[in-house]
Amino acid sequence: GDTGFPLRRYWRGPSWPFATRFAVDGLVRAGRVDEARDLAGRTAALVLREGFREYHHPYTGRAFGARSFGVSAIALDCLLRSEGASP
């Protein structure tokens, strides 16, 4: 169905792996460590499955944009931040 936003357009619907870091940090600061770990794990799994890409379809995870996009390595930083947090 219609999502109400373009799925392959900058900052208007796609999922960006590096934006996850902000969400993970916020969840940890709010004491929601389990949710932070879940989000970090899902993001890392997406990057492992789709490769280091620029952004992803928000529903299917299909990769779009630049290939070998190093910023996607932020998914590993998210894992480390969430695993090092105290419950």
HELIX and SHEET records of a PDB file:
HELIX    1   1 ALA A   19  ARG A   29  1                                  11    
HELIX    2   2 VAL A   33  GLU A   50  1                                  18    
HELIX    3   3 GLY A   70  ALA A   73  5                                   4    
HELIX    4   4 ILE A   74  GLU A   83  1                                  10    
SHEET    1   A 2 TYR A  55  HIS A  56  0                                        
SHEET    2   A 2 ALA A  63  PHE A  64 -1                                        
END                                                                             
